[in-house]
Amino acid sequence: MVPFLDLKKINAQYRDEIMQSVSKFIDSGTYIGGKEIEYFEQEFANYCGTRYCIGVANGLDALTLILKSYIEIGKLKKNDEIIVPANTYVASILSISANQLIPKLVEPKIETYNIDPDLIEKAITPNTKGIMAVHLYGHLADMKNINLIAKKHNLLVFEDSSQAHGAEEIGRKAGNWGDASGFSLYPGKNLGALGDAGVITTNDEKISNIIKALRNYGSIKKYHNLYKGLNSRLDPLQATILRIKLKHLENETNKKRLIVENYLKNIDNKEIILPMISDSLTNKAHVWHLFVIRAKNRDKLQKYLFDNDIQTLIHYPIPPHKQKAYKEWNKISLPITEKIHDEVLSLPLSSVQQIEDTNKIIECLNKWKY
């Protein structure tokens, strides 16, 4: 079976470095907080080009804490609207709901799967206070136009960069385009921990300091609670591992880009729609967290590939507005989002994928008949 993502093989490349670092961590006696977190935060901030980085427990907490921090400074309040792409993973929307804010769903461009800037302005109301741009599948959203719209309407801009570590345009990386950005460091991400982890990047010192307190029970000084916070600290063990993997991130991404070039050049089947990069963006703007194709009979195609020993996944089978958790939206019609969720299929893609496996996938796809 060609695996969708062989995490064991990916991490085995760095096993010796990781084991040495873990041994050093165990001997340190410091298992909460500590210098390893501070080092990783600074290194990731440097990588993204931001002034600040704050480690947290996971990607959902990262987004939730960003919004909570803006509530604390009075720039957001209950029932304010946050525009968000309708086809995102549900975590983006959960972070908004968790803060008693209102998610305002906006359709994506079907060509790029990212939020359509032309539709954002039409969705703005007097209650709209922010835009959450999601760099879906690793493809940088149209941040230049999103920021122009936000400036025109005095809106905050948040990035969900959970799938876009290192995506870059005009020398500016994901995580450095908005007021603040949340990253997931879940094991399967481009920069993945060996467990749950997340970070927040920002250039705002005040927001950085508030989030540092919020992640730690609302406290900076022990037993002195400034805010109603939560426990969402980055595990220092994960920080030690992430420091190692960050050094190899660009190399990992470039290996994936070579596989993508092979896919794009050689998959030749009119019944399969290949991903594309917006004409206004460079190749660096997509870091290919996922290689997502579309087909009208997606489920049949997935079974065909499985029968040929090729593992695929669906990102994502059910759109947020059709989830039971958001039953108040179940009757809403969002045709572009629904079409995407009915047709998308993610092919195997990783830095350790063998050329033989890639060629097998291409050959099978080219033989596929609807």
C-alpha positions, 0 to 999 in steps of 0.5 A: 500500500502506498501510504498517504503520509508515512510519519514514522519514516519522516521522523526517522530521518531525525531520530538521532537528533531527537533522541539526544535532545529528549535525553537532554530534556529528561536530564534537565528536570524542567518539564513545564516552561523553560528555555527550550520553549523560549528558544523555539518561540524566537526561532519560529518568530524569526522564521516567519519574520514576526516580532513575537511567537507564543507557544500553546497547546494546539492549533485550535487554542491558538486561534481561540486565544488570539480572539480572546486577547482582542476581546480583552483589549476591547477590540472585539465583543460578544456577537461581533462578526468574523468573516471566515471561509465556508470551506475551512476545517471546522476548527477555524469556526469553533475558535470564533464560536468559543468566544461568543463571536459570530462566524460569517461564512463566505464562499471560496474561489473554486480554483484555489479553495481560498476565500474569495476577496470579491465576496468578502466586501459583500458580506460586511455588515456594521457588526463585522469586526474581523476577517479570518483568512485560512491558507487552506491546503498550504496555499497562501490566501490573497492577503494583499486584497484581504488587507486592502479590504480590511483597511478600507473597513477598519477590520482586524485580520487574523490568519489561520496558518495551520496548513501553511508553514513557510508559504511566502509571497513578496518575501512575507511568510504566512503568519506575518500578514495579519494582526495575529496568526494561529498555527497548528503543529499537529504531527501531520502538518508541514512542521509537525510535533510528536503530539499536539502543539501550536503557536501564535505569531504577531507583531503586537507586543500588547497582544503577545503579553496578554496571550502569554498570560491567557495560556497560563491560567490568565497569569504572568506572576504565579497565583496572580490572575489578570484574566480568566485564562486557560491551561494551554502551554506548549510542552517543552518536550515538543519544543525541543523536537520542533527546534530540530524539525524547523531546521529541516522545514525548507528542505522538506517543503522543497522535496514535496514541491518536486513531487507536486511538479511530477503530479502536475506535469504527468497527471493527464486525465480530463476527468480529474481537476488538478490544484492550481496556484493563483496567477497573482502568486508565486510558486513559494506561495504554496507549501503543499500541505496537501495535494488535492484533486477533484473528481465528480465521482470522488468516492468511486475514485477513492475506492479505485485507488484503494483497490490499487493499493493507494491510500487517500484521504478526504479533506473534508467530507462534510462542510461546517454548515452541514455539521450537527454542531452547527444545525442552525446553518444546516439549511443554508445553501453554499453551492461552491463549498458543497461542490468542493466537499463532494469532489475533493480527494487528497493524494499521497504527498510527503518528503519521503515519498518514493518516485516509484510510488508517485509514478504508480499514483500517476499511472493509476489516475491516468487509467481512471474512467468515470 
